[in-house]
Amino acid sequence: MAVFNRRNAAVGWVALFIGKRVLKRKAKQAIPAIDPESKQPNKSAVALLLASAVGVATFWRRRSGNEETGEES
């Protein structure tokens, strides 16, 4: 019996197709969204935005700090 045959390929394709749909739905539900009552973003969304901004700023600062001194890692 062959391991790679059309039936197994079809079953695998269907499993991946359905799995992608389920994972996309779960990912959309997990994303913090705007609160419909107050029309403001959730606190977790604001905290995530601030944390990512601080991370990007720190990364850029370190990268630019190496260029000013002329040192290469």
GUPANU-841963 format. One line per 2 residues: their letters; for each residue x negated, z negated, y of N, C-alpha, C. Coordinates in steps of 0.2 Angstrom, whole numbers, plus 5000, padded with zeros to 4 digits. Layout:
% residues N
a	X/Z/Y/X/Z/Y/X/Z/Y; ... .
% end
This chain:
% residues 73
ma	4996/5000/4994/5000/5000/5000/4996/5000/5006; 4997/5004/5011/4993/5005/5017/4995/4999/5022 .
vf	4990/4997/5025/4992/4992/5030/4995/4995/5037; 4992/5001/5038/4994/5004/5044/4999/5010/5042 .
nr	5005/5009/5043/5010/5014/5041/5015/5014/5047; 5020/5019/5046/5024/5020/5052/5029/5014/5053 .
rn	5031/5011/5047/5036/5006/5047/5033/5000/5051; 5027/4998/5049/5023/4993/5052/5022/4994/5060 .
aa	5020/5000/5061/5019/5002/5068/5025/5002/5072; 5031/5004/5069/5037/5003/5073/5039/4996/5074 .
vg	5038/4992/5069/5040/4985/5069/5036/4981/5075; 5029/4983/5075/5025/4980/5080/5027/4983/5087 .
wv	5028/4989/5088/5030/4992/5094/5037/4988/5097; 5041/4987/5092/5048/4984/5094/5046/4977/5096 .
al	5042/4973/5092/5040/4966/5094/5037/4966/5101; 5032/4970/5102/5029/4970/5109/5034/4972/5114 .
fi	5038/4976/5113/5043/4978/5118/5048/4973/5120; 5050/4969/5115/5055/4964/5116/5051/4958/5119 .
gk	5045/4957/5116/5041/4951/5119/5039/4952/5126; 5038/4958/5128/5036/4959/5136/5042/4958/5140 .
rv	5048/4960/5138/5054/4958/5142/5056/4951/5142; 5055/4947/5137/5056/4940/5137/5051/4937/5141 .
lk	5044/4938/5141/5039/4935/5145/5040/4937/5152; 5042/4943/5154/5044/4945/5161/5049/4940/5164 .
rk	5055/4939/5160/5060/4935/5162/5058/4928/5163; 5054/4925/5158/5052/4919/5159/5047/4918/5165 .
ak	5043/4923/5167/5039/4923/5172/5043/4923/5179; 5048/4927/5179/5052/4927/5185/5055/4920/5186 .
qa	5057/4917/5181/5061/4911/5182/5056/4905/5184; 5050/4906/5182/5045/4901/5184/5042/4901/5191 .
ip	5043/4907/5194/5040/4908/5201/5045/4903/5206; 5041/4899/5210/5045/4896/5215/5048/4901/5220 .
ai	5054/4900/5221/5058/4905/5226/5061/4901/5232; 5064/4905/5236/5067/4902/5242/5073/4898/5240 .
dp	5074/4892/5243/5080/4888/5242/5086/4892/5245; 5091/4894/5241/5097/4897/5245/5101/4893/5250 .
es	5101/4886/5249/5105/4882/5253/5101/4881/5260; 5095/4880/5260/5091/4879/5267/5088/4885/5269 .
kq	5087/4890/5265/5084/4896/5267/5076/4895/5268; 5074/4890/5265/5066/4888/5266/5063/4889/5259 .
pn	5057/4890/5259/5053/4890/5253/5053/4883/5250; 5053/4883/5243/5052/4876/5240/5045/4873/5242 .
ks	5045/4867/5241/5039/4863/5243/5033/4865/5238; 5035/4867/5232/5029/4869/5228/5026/4876/5230 .
av	5031/4880/5232/5028/4887/5235/5024/4886/5241; 5026/4881/5245/5022/4880/5251/5015/4877/5249 .
al	5015/4872/5244/5009/4869/5242/5004/4874/5239; 5007/4879/5235/5003/4884/5231/5000/4889/5236 .
ll	5004/4891/5241/5001/4895/5247/4995/4892/5250; 4996/4885/5252/4991/4882/5256/4985/4881/5251 .
as	4986/4879/5245/4980/4878/5240/4976/4885/5239; 4980/4891/5239/4976/4897/5238/4973/4899/5244 .
av	4976/4897/5250/4972/4899/5256/4966/4895/5257; 4966/4889/5255/4960/4885/5255/4955/4887/5251 .
gv	4957/4889/5245/4952/4892/5240/4949/4898/5242; 4953/4903/5245/4950/4909/5248/4945/4908/5253 .
at	4947/4903/5258/4943/4902/5263/4936/4899/5261; 4936/4894/5256/4930/4891/5253/4926/4897/5250 .
fw	4929/4901/5246/4925/4906/5243/4922/4911/5248; 4925/4913/5253/4922/4917/5259/4917/4914/5262 .
rr	4918/4907/5264/4913/4903/5267/4906/4903/5263; 4907/4902/5257/4901/4901/5253/4898/4908/5252 .
rs	4902/4913/5251/4899/4920/5251/4895/4922/5257; 4898/4920/5263/4895/4922/5270/4889/4917/5271 .
gn	4889/4911/5268/4883/4907/5269/4877/4909/5266; 4878/4912/5260/4872/4915/5257/4869/4921/5260 .
ee	4873/4925/5264/4870/4931/5267/4867/4929/5273; 4869/4924/5277/4865/4922/5283/4858/4919/5282 .
tg	4857/4916/5276/4850/4913/5275/4846/4918/5272; 4849/4923/5269/4845/4929/5266/4843/4927/5259 .
ee	4846/4922/5256/4845/4921/5249/4849/4925/5245; 4846/4927/5239/4851/4930/5234/4850/4926/5228 .
s	4856/4925/5225/4857/4922/5218/4855/4926/5213 .
% end
